[in-house]
């Protein structure tokens, strides 16, 4: 995939990533969490700063971005270069998984009188 940061002088992903670094928290089980509502705002801002190619319609973009951020945040501090690299890696992995088709057969019975 060729996922990149949008080029705009008014958008600064590093500021948003620093905010996420500030609010990330590891609990007693060493699980990563973001206990602040600021995470939702920062995540929405990051989603708007990332440019996915037109052929990436089958990718769940929020899932890819969230997974990449969490993977990097567990290991080190977030910065523009390692986050966009991880987003590309997670997107490639999600596209590598084949879709499985399932069929669901059901029946339903009603007694008279039906209403």
C-alpha positions as a Markdown table, in Angstrom:
| # | Residue | x | y | z |
|---|---|---|---|---|
| 1 | Unk | 0.0 | 0.0 | 0.0 |
| 2 | Unk | 1.1 | 3.5 | -0.5 |
| 3 | Unk | -0.6 | 5.3 | 2.4 |
| 4 | Unk | 0.8 | 8.7 | 3.2 |
| 5 | Unk | 0.2 | 11.8 | 5.3 |
| 6 | Unk | -1.8 | 14.4 | 3.6 |
| 7 | Unk | 0.3 | 17.3 | 2.5 |
| 8 | Unk | -1.2 | 20.4 | 4.1 |
| 9 | Unk | 0.7 | 23.1 | 6.0 |
| 10 | Unk | -2.2 | 23.5 | 8.5 |
| 11 | Unk | -2.1 | 19.8 | 9.4 |
| 12 | Unk | 0.5 | 18.6 | 11.8 |
| 13 | Unk | 0.2 | 14.9 | 12.7 |
| 14 | Unk | 3.2 | 15.1 | 15.1 |
| 15 | Unk | 1.3 | 17.4 | 17.4 |
| 16 | Unk | -1.6 | 14.9 | 17.6 |
| 17 | Unk | 0.8 | 12.0 | 18.1 |
| 18 | Unk | 2.5 | 13.8 | 20.9 |
| 19 | Unk | -0.9 | 14.3 | 22.5 |
| 20 | Unk | -1.5 | 10.5 | 22.3 |
| 21 | Unk | 1.9 | 9.9 | 23.8 |
| 22 | Unk | 1.0 | 12.1 | 26.7 |
| 23 | Unk | -2.4 | 10.4 | 27.5 |
| 24 | Unk | -1.4 | 6.8 | 26.9 |
| 25 | Unk | -1.5 | 4.7 | 30.1 |
| 26 | Unk | -0.3 | 1.2 | 30.9 |
| 27 | Unk | -2.4 | -0.5 | 33.7 |
| 28 | Unk | -1.1 | -3.2 | 36.1 |
| 29 | Unk | -1.5 | -5.9 | 33.5 |
| 30 | Unk | 0.6 | -3.9 | 31.1 |
| 31 | Unk | -2.3 | -3.3 | 28.9 |
| 32 | Unk | -2.4 | 0.0 | 26.9 |
| 33 | Unk | -5.3 | 2.3 | 27.3 |
| 34 | Unk | -6.2 | 5.9 | 26.7 |
| 35 | Unk | -8.2 | 7.1 | 29.7 |
| 36 | Unk | -9.1 | 10.5 | 28.3 |
| 37 | Unk | -11.8 | 11.7 | 25.9 |
| 38 | Unk | -9.0 | 13.5 | 24.1 |
| 39 | Unk | -8.2 | 10.1 | 22.5 |
| 40 | Unk | -11.4 | 10.3 | 20.5 |
| 41 | Unk | -10.6 | 13.8 | 19.3 |
| 42 | Unk | -7.0 | 12.9 | 18.4 |
| 43 | Unk | -8.0 | 9.7 | 16.7 |
| 44 | Unk | -10.5 | 11.6 | 14.5 |
| 45 | Unk | -7.9 | 14.2 | 13.7 |
| 46 | Unk | -5.4 | 11.5 | 12.7 |
| 47 | Unk | -8.0 | 9.8 | 10.5 |
| 48 | Unk | -8.5 | 13.0 | 8.6 |
| 49 | Unk | -4.7 | 13.5 | 8.1 |
| 50 | Unk | -4.1 | 10.2 | 6.4 |
| 51 | Unk | -4.4 | 9.7 | 2.6 |
| 52 | Unk | -5.4 | 6.3 | 1.5 |
| 53 | Unk | -5.1 | 5.4 | -2.2 |
| 54 | Unk | -8.3 | 5.1 | -4.2 |
| 55 | Unk | -8.0 | 1.3 | -4.6 |
| 56 | Unk | -8.2 | 0.8 | -0.8 |
| 57 | Unk | -12.0 | 0.7 | -0.6 |
| 58 | Unk | -11.9 | -2.8 | 1.0 |
| 59 | Unk | -9.9 | -1.7 | 4.0 |
| 60 | Unk | -11.4 | -0.8 | 7.3 |
| 61 | Unk | -9.5 | 2.4 | 7.7 |
| 62 | Unk | -10.3 | 3.1 | 11.3 |
| 63 | Unk | -9.3 | -0.5 | 12.3 |
| 64 | Unk | -6.0 | -0.2 | 10.4 |
| 65 | Unk | -5.1 | 3.2 | 12.0 |
| 66 | Unk | -6.2 | 2.1 | 15.5 |
| 67 | Unk | -4.2 | -1.1 | 15.2 |
| 68 | Unk | -1.1 | 0.7 | 14.0 |
| 69 | Unk | -1.2 | 3.3 | 16.7 |
| 70 | Unk | -1.6 | 0.7 | 19.4 |
| 71 | Unk | 1.2 | -1.5 | 18.0 |
| 72 | Unk | 3.6 | 1.4 | 18.0 |
| 73 | Unk | 2.5 | 2.9 | 21.3 |
| 74 | Unk | 3.2 | -0.4 | 23.1 |
| 75 | Unk | 6.8 | -0.4 | 21.8 |
| 76 | Unk | 7.9 | 3.2 | 21.7 |
| 77 | Unk | 6.7 | 6.7 | 21.4 |
| 78 | Unk | 4.6 | 7.7 | 18.4 |
| 79 | Unk | 6.2 | 9.7 | 15.6 |
| 80 | Unk | 5.1 | 10.4 | 12.0 |
| 81 | Unk | 7.5 | 8.0 | 10.4 |
| 82 | Unk | 6.9 | 4.9 | 12.4 |
| 83 | Unk | 3.2 | 5.4 | 12.6 |
| 84 | Unk | 2.7 | 5.7 | 8.8 |
| 85 | Unk | 5.1 | 2.7 | 8.2 |
| 86 | Unk | 3.0 | 0.6 | 10.7 |
| 87 | Unk | -0.2 | 1.8 | 9.0 |
| 88 | Unk | 1.1 | 0.5 | 5.7 |
| 89 | Unk | 2.1 | -2.8 | 7.3 |
| 90 | Unk | -1.2 | -3.4 | 9.0 |
| 91 | Unk | -3.1 | -2.5 | 5.8 |
| 92 | Unk | -1.0 | -5.0 | 3.8 |
| 93 | Unk | -1.7 | -7.7 | 6.4 |
| 94 | Unk | -5.5 | -7.0 | 6.4 |
| 95 | Unk | -5.6 | -7.2 | 2.6 |
| 96 | Unk | -3.7 | -10.5 | 2.6 |
| 97 | Unk | -6.5 | -12.2 | 4.5 |
| 98 | Unk | -9.0 | -13.9 | 2.2 |
| 99 | Unk | -12.7 | -13.3 | 2.7 |
| 100 | Unk | -14.7 | -16.4 | 3.6 |
| 101 | Unk | -18.3 | -16.8 | 2.4 |
| 102 | Unk | -20.8 | -18.4 | 4.8 |
| 103 | Unk | -24.3 | -19.4 | 4.2 |
| 104 | Unk | -27.0 | -19.3 | 6.9 |
| 105 | Unk | -30.0 | -21.4 | 6.6 |
| 106 | Unk | -32.9 | -20.8 | 8.9 |
| 107 | Unk | -36.6 | -21.6 | 9.2 |
| 108 | Unk | -39.4 | -20.2 | 11.3 |
| 109 | Unk | -42.8 | -21.6 | 12.2 |
| 110 | Unk | -45.9 | -19.8 | 13.3 |
| 111 | Unk | -49.1 | -21.3 | 14.8 |
| 112 | Unk | -52.5 | -20.1 | 13.6 |
| 113 | Unk | -53.7 | -17.4 | 13.9 |
| 114 | Unk | -50.8 | -15.3 | 12.7 |
| 115 | Unk | -50.8 | -11.6 | 13.5 |
